């Protein structure tokens, strides 16, 4: 008999992360065959053409010169006020909605998701997201004793499937009074898709229709982790203007993270930004989420909050960081363009890619296809229904020819 001292809700938990597993396999192959012979398309961080982890030079220089007290000291539970102002301003740019807003510092974007699930759903509720989603969404739901449910992301025209979204929203609201929906856009992980402004109009029409029932609470969590690599600054944020003047029983929560935009992946610094027509809803938002921060991690990384506030409030530093980031955006775009072009030539079916760190190839046997790719020393991440390829991490020289090899592996395994 196996002995367990865990509580009933914790018993049997075991984290098997396919992303880190695939990365470990790639590193092992690099040690065995040489890094130059291995294609590591597993890493969700920008690597340069020498496959070194990227840090924006402005970020590194400033971080190394911060006073030690700004690095080691405690921060307010809610976050440094100037950090919260900076994070909010950087999130919206010129597209701040006509609504009340407030923000709470979190441990990265994951902290925003954690707090939203915990504070805006009941025990046992389902959280809704698309059928292509970042795996930790499920872990975060289940650890909080919630479930995850999905709608079909793409329709037959490979556009946002508004019919599936509407159907699932109505189905879940028939069973529960509060519904959190996670939409990861722009530059979705894992597909690279971004909702068009017209698709946002359709999403919000569904939400507003459902909100006519005043007994229902609708929370739309917009995960914008890859926002700064999604296109022109205001163009890819234009949809945020649409968050103004929504019904009072609709709350928008935006998950802002420094991980990608400011290349501070492991520093775990983010902000939870609430948007509502109601001043009372936003006051409650700030109160309950600060409380949950105190009960979870207390306060977060002061040094990175000071870093962001300093960059934002110095227009020359901000311009430098923007310029440096734009070079890496162009680098990722060059890599993705090669893959998309060669995929078309190889008749390789891809999910629609607009921008971002990842693209996805559907597959009926993703684990077997990834195993087959190992024979060519190519390492990608197997998902439930496809293969995720991190174009952010693979130099253009190694991207070249990769699509044809993926196509051959799929044909071989799935024939």
LINQUISUL-V708638 format. One record per backbone hydrogen bond with DSSP energy under -1.0 kcal/mol. CO is the residue of the C=O (numbers start at 1). NH is the residue of the N-H. Records with the same first field share a line. If there is no record, write none. Layout:
BEGIN
CO->NH, NH
END
This chain:
BEGIN
7->10, 11
10->13
17->21
18->22
19->23
20->24
21->25
22->26
23->27
24->28
25->29
26->30
27->31
28->32
29->33
30->34
34->37
35->38
39->379
41->390
46->54
48->51
52->48
56->60
57->61
58->62
59->63
60->64
62->65
67->70
68->72
69->73
78->105
80->84
81->85
82->86
83->87
84->88
85->89
86->90
87->91
88->92
89->93
92->95
97->99
98->245
100->276
102->274
104->272
106->108, 270
107->111
109->113
110->114
111->115
112->116
113->117
114->118
115->119
116->120
122->125
125->147
127->149
128->182
129->151
134->137
135->138
136->140
137->141
138->142
139->143
141->146
142->145
145->124
147->127
149->129
151->131
153->161
155->158
159->155
160->162
161->165
162->166
163->167
164->168
165->169
166->170
167->171
168->172
169->173
170->174
172->175, 176
177->217
179->219
180->128
181->221
183->223
188->192
192->354, 355
193->188
196->200
197->201
198->202
199->203
200->204
201->205
202->206
203->207
204->208
205->209
206->210
207->211
209->212
210->213
212->214
213->216
217->179
218->251
219->181
220->253
221->183
222->255
224->227
226->229
227->230
232->236
237->240
238->241
239->242
240->243
241->244
247->250
249->218
251->220
252->275
253->222
254->273
255->224
256->271
258->262, 264
260->263
264->267
269->258
270->106
271->256
272->104
273->254
274->102
275->252
276->100
278->282
279->283
280->284
281->285
282->286
283->287
284->288
285->289
286->290
287->291
288->292
289->293
290->294
291->295
293->296, 297, 298
297->299
301->305
302->306
303->307
304->308
305->309
306->310
307->311
308->312
309->313
311->314
314->318
315->319
316->320
317->321
318->322
319->323
320->324
321->325
322->326
323->327
324->328
325->329
326->330
327->331
328->332
329->333
330->334
331->335
332->336
333->337
334->338
335->339
336->340
337->341
338->342
339->343
340->344
341->345
342->346
343->348
344->347
357->392
359->389
360->351
361->387
365->369
366->370
367->371
368->372
369->373
370->374
372->375
373->376, 378
374->377
377->39
379->41
381->388
385->363
386->383
387->361
388->381
389->359, 391
390->393
392->47
395->399
396->400
399->402
401->405
402->406
403->407
404->408
405->409
406->410
407->411
408->412
409->413
410->414
END
